[in-house]
Amino acid sequence: MCVPRLASAALGVVCLFTIGCGSQRQSPSIAFTRVPPAGQGSPDILHAIEGRVTGARRGQRIVLFARSGVWWVQPVAERPFTDIEADSKWKNNTHPGSAYAALLVDPEYQPPLTLNALPAEGGPVKAVVTVEGMPLPQSAPKKLHFSGYDWIIRETPGTPGGTRNLYDAANARVDEKGFLHLRIAGTAERWTSAEISLPRSLGYGTYRFVISDISQLHPTVVLSISTWDDSGPYQEMDIEISRWGEAGGKNAQYVVQPYYVPANVVRFLAPGGPLATSFDWQPGRVTFRTVRGRTPGENSKPVSTHVFTSGVPSPGNETVRVNLYVFDSRGVRLDRGAEVVLEKFEYLP
């Protein structure tokens, strides 16, 4: 059947209009279909993570991040992209974190190793979605009572100082005097460390610790006393006693994170024998002080004092943590166990 030219032209306009309307895409979106459990960052643990994309274009890919202090690209820096399959699904592995993120990106996007904050949608980033890690069913944590407070004993692996450490609850105990003993035990093939933490924030105030002796610590052993909030980057302050694998030199430091800012680290030499070390945390200011002996009185001989007024965090979800762990030094290897005794903890609001 013949169609008049005028009718044919009108039909063509209608067809073009219909095609144009159908080609309008909705904004792309991402959904998780498999969420890993929440956990502390660990280079040795991987979880499956999966999802689906709506509205992705050819060449676009997924970039995954896990939050552990900062956002870390997943699964590794050398393979930061996750392909989208023909059915719009994607899947990969990720190291544990407290939360997970997926970005839909154009081919030219170059993911960084870490991010303090996720990028907003725009430019090569077409969609962003985050999800909290799934809580794992857990038995009640083991606790100990020290200096009037109940402390949680760590039993899960961790990466303090960038070094993989295993933790054993048997490495933390309180003796008949009420002194806290933390130890590193095991063998060179499998050391286990010790950490305790308070279950809640104490906020601004003065935090004091009495340490019996640190003169016999191996150069690769670290005693870290800190306030740490893992809900955001750089919410941490530390008193750290270690030579970080060096045979000589200064063996202690005060830190307001991030440590790689030179003004945020003050190193000093801590002597053997009893030490009283403390930090007074106030809005926009923290004063660290270490003295010889067990009391911070006026007659105590000062070892080191420093005041930070830049980068000092505000209270939030931070907790006090005392951690005795092994630092992985290529030059020096730990060849024996270690023990540190803390005689007292005191908090003054």
C-alpha positions in Angstrom: 0.0 0.0 0.0 1.3 3.5 -0.9 1.6 6.1 1.8 1.2 9.8 0.7 4.5 11.7 1.0 3.0 14.2 3.5 1.7 11.4 5.8 5.0 9.7 5.5 6.9 12.8 6.6 4.5 13.3 9.6 5.1 9.7 10.6 8.8 10.2 10.5 8.5 13.2 12.8 6.4 11.2 15.3 9.0 8.4 15.2 11.9 10.8 15.9 10.0 12.3 18.8 9.3 8.9 20.3 12.9 7.8 19.9 14.1 11.1 21.5 11.9 10.6 24.5 12.9 7.0 25.0 16.6 7.9 24.9 16.4 10.2 28.0 18.2 8.2 30.7 17.4 8.3 34.3 20.2 9.2 36.7 22.4 6.1 37.3 22.3 4.5 40.7 24.0 1.7 42.7 22.6 -0.8 45.2 24.4 -3.3 47.4 23.1 -6.8 47.3 25.7 -8.3 49.6 27.2 -6.3 52.4 30.3 -7.5 54.3 30.5 -7.6 58.0 31.8 -4.6 59.9 35.4 -5.0 61.1 38.7 -3.3 61.8 40.9 -2.9 58.8 43.2 -5.9 58.1 45.4 -6.7 55.1 44.9 -10.4 55.7 41.1 -10.6 55.7 38.8 -10.4 52.6 35.0 -10.4 52.3 32.8 -10.8 49.3 30.9 -7.7 48.3 28.3 -7.4 45.5 25.8 -5.1 44.0 23.8 -3.9 41.0 23.9 -0.8 38.8 21.0 1.0 37.1 21.7 3.3 34.2 25.4 2.6 33.6 27.0 3.5 30.3 29.5 1.5 28.3 33.0 1.8 29.7 31.9 2.9 33.2 33.2 0.8 36.2 32.8 0.5 39.9 35.4 1.7 42.5 35.0 0.3 46.0 36.2 1.8 49.3 36.3 0.5 52.9 36.4 2.9 55.8 39.0 2.2 58.5 39.9 5.7 59.8 40.0 6.9 56.2 38.5 5.4 53.1 40.8 2.8 51.5 40.4 1.8 47.8 39.5 -1.9 47.4 40.5 -4.6 47.1 44.1 -3.3 46.4 45.7 -0.2 45.0 46.9 -2.2 42.0 43.4 -3.3 41.1 41.1 -0.5 42.0 38.3 -1.2 39.4 35.4 -3.6 39.5 33.8 -4.5 36.2 30.0 -4.3 35.6 28.7 -7.5 34.1 26.2 -7.8 31.2 23.3 -8.2 33.6 24.3 -4.9 35.4 25.6 -6.8 38.4 29.1 -6.4 40.0 31.1 -8.3 42.6 34.5 -8.3 44.1 36.3 -8.7 47.4 37.1 -6.1 50.1 39.1 -5.8 53.2 37.0 -5.2 56.4 35.9 -1.7 57.4 33.3 0.0 59.5 31.5 1.0 56.3 31.7 0.4 52.6 31.3 2.7 49.5 30.8 2.1 45.8 31.3 4.7 43.1 30.2 4.5 39.5 32.9 6.3 37.5 33.9 7.1 33.9 36.9 5.5 32.3 39.2 8.5 33.0 38.6 8.4 36.8 41.9 7.6 38.7 41.1 6.4 42.2 43.4 7.5 45.0 44.7 5.0 47.6 42.9 6.8 50.4 40.3 9.5 50.9 39.4 11.5 53.9 35.9 12.0 52.5 34.2 10.4 49.5 33.8 12.5 46.4 30.4 14.1 45.5 28.6 13.1 42.3 29.9 15.2 39.4 32.5 15.0 36.6 33.8 11.5 36.2 31.9 10.3 39.3 28.4 9.4 38.3 26.9 7.8 41.4 28.0 7.2 45.0 26.5 4.9 47.6 27.6 4.0 51.1 26.5 1.3 53.6 27.5 0.5 57.1 29.1 -3.0 57.6 26.8 -5.7 58.8 27.1 -6.4 62.6 28.5 -9.8 63.5 26.9 -11.8 66.3 29.4 -11.7 69.0 29.8 -13.1 72.5 30.3 -10.7 75.3 33.8 -9.2 75.2 36.3 -10.2 77.9 36.9 -7.4 80.4 39.2 -6.6 83.3 39.0 -4.1 86.1 41.9 -1.6 86.4 42.1 1.7 88.4 38.3 1.8 89.0 37.3 1.2 85.3 36.1 -1.8 83.4 38.3 -2.2 80.2 37.6 -4.3 77.2 40.3 -6.8 76.2 41.1 -7.0 72.5 41.0 -10.4 70.8 40.7 -9.5 67.1 43.6 -8.9 64.7 44.7 -5.3 63.9 47.2 -3.3 62.1 48.6 -0.7 64.6 51.5 1.2 63.1 50.8 -0.4 59.8 51.9 -3.8 61.1 49.7 -6.9 61.3 49.3 -8.0 64.9 47.3 -10.8 66.5 45.8 -10.3 70.0 45.2 -12.7 72.8 43.1 -11.9 75.9 45.5 -13.9 78.0 48.1 -11.2 77.4 46.3 -8.7 79.6 45.8 -9.2 83.4 45.6 -7.4 86.7 47.7 -8.6 89.6 46.9 -8.7 93.3 48.3 -5.1 93.7 45.8 -3.9 91.1 48.6 -3.3 88.5 47.9 -3.9 84.8 50.2 -6.3 83.0 50.4 -6.3 79.2 52.6 -8.7 77.4 53.7 -9.9 74.0 53.9 -13.7 74.0 54.5 -16.6 71.6 57.4 -17.2 69.2 59.1 -15.4 66.4 56.7 -17.2 64.0 53.6 -16.1 65.8 53.7 -13.3 68.4 50.5 -12.2 70.1 50.0 -8.7 71.5 47.8 -7.0 74.1 45.4 -4.1 74.1 42.7 -2.8 76.4 40.2 0.0 75.8 37.5 1.8 77.7 34.0 1.2 76.3 33.0 4.9 76.3 34.3 8.4 75.8 35.5 10.4 78.8 35.9 13.7 76.8 38.0 16.7 77.8 40.1 16.4 81.0 43.5 15.1 82.3 44.5 11.5 81.6 47.4 10.2 83.8 49.2 6.9 83.6 52.0 5.5 85.8 54.3 3.0 84.1 56.7 0.9 86.1 59.6 0.7 83.7 60.2 0.7 79.9 64.0 0.4 79.8 64.0 -3.3 78.7 61.7 -2.9 75.8 63.0 -4.4 72.5 63.4 -1.8 69.7 60.5 -3.3 67.8 58.0 -3.2 70.7 55.6 -0.3 70.9 53.6 0.9 74.0 50.9 3.2 72.8 48.5 5.1 75.0 45.9 6.9 73.0 42.5 8.4 72.5 41.2 7.2 69.2 37.9 7.7 67.3 37.6 5.5 64.3 34.4 7.2 63.0 36.6 9.8 61.1 40.2 10.4 60.0 42.8 11.9 62.4 40.7 11.8 65.5 43.6 10.5 67.6 46.3 11.6 70.1 49.1 9.3 71.3 51.8 8.8 73.8 54.1 6.2 72.2 57.1 4.6 73.6 59.2 2.8 71.0 62.4 3.0 69.0 60.5 1.9 65.9 63.2 -0.7 65.1 66.2 1.5 65.7 68.9 0.4 68.1 69.5 3.8 69.6 68.1 7.3 69.7 65.0 8.7 71.3 62.5 6.2 72.4 59.2 8.1 73.0 57.0 10.7 71.3 53.8 12.7 71.6 51.6 12.7 68.6 48.5 14.5 67.3 47.5 12.7 64.2 48.2 12.7 61.3 51.8 11.8 62.3 53.3 12.7 58.9 52.9 16.4 59.6 56.3 17.3 61.2 54.7 19.7 63.7 52.4 16.9 65.0 55.2 14.8 66.4 57.6 15.6 69.3 60.2 12.9 70.1 62.1 12.6 73.4 64.2 10.2 75.5 62.3 8.4 78.2 64.5 7.0 81.0 64.1 3.7 82.8 62.3 3.4 86.1 58.9 4.6 87.1 57.3 7.3 84.9 54.2 9.3 85.2 52.9 10.4 81.8 49.8 12.4 81.0 47.9 14.7 78.7 45.6 17.5 79.6 43.0 17.7 76.8 41.0 21.0 76.4 39.2 22.7 73.5 41.8 23.4 70.8 44.7 22.5 73.1 46.4 19.4 74.5 49.4 19.5 76.9 51.6 16.4 77.2 53.8 15.8 80.2 56.1 13.1 81.4 58.0 13.1 84.7 60.2 10.7 86.6 58.6 8.9 89.5 55.0 7.9 90.2 53.5 11.3 91.0 53.3 14.4 88.8 53.9 16.8 91.7 56.0 20.0 91.7 59.0 18.1 93.0 58.9 15.5 90.2 61.8 15.7 87.7 60.4 16.6 84.3 61.3 14.5 81.3 59.4 16.2 78.5 56.5 18.6 78.1 54.8 19.9 75.0 51.7 21.8 74.1 49.8 21.3 70.8 47.3 23.9 69.6 46.8 22.8 66.0 44.9 19.8 64.8 43.6 18.9 68.3 40.4 16.8 67.9 37.1 17.4 69.7 35.5 14.7 71.8 33.1 12.3 70.1 33.2 8.5 70.0 36.9 8.3 71.1 38.0 5.8 73.6 41.2 5.4 75.7 43.3 2.5 74.4 46.5 1.0 75.8 48.3 -1.2 73.2 51.5 -3.2 73.5 52.3 -4.5 70.0 55.1 -5.5 67.6 56.3 -3.0 64.9 57.5 -4.7 61.8 61.0 -3.5 61.2 63.1 -4.9 58.3 66.3 -4.1 60.1 65.6 -5.6 63.5 63.4 -8.6 64.4 61.7 -9.3 67.7 63.5 -12.3 69.3 61.8 -12.4 72.7 58.6 -11.6 74.5 57.9 -8.4 76.3 55.9 -7.1 79.3 54.9 -3.7 80.5 53.3 -2.9 83.9 51.0 0.1 84.3 50.5 0.8 88.0 47.7 3.4 87.7 45.3 5.2 85.4 43.6 8.4 86.6 41.1 10.7 84.8 40.3 14.2 86.1 37.5 16.0 84.2 
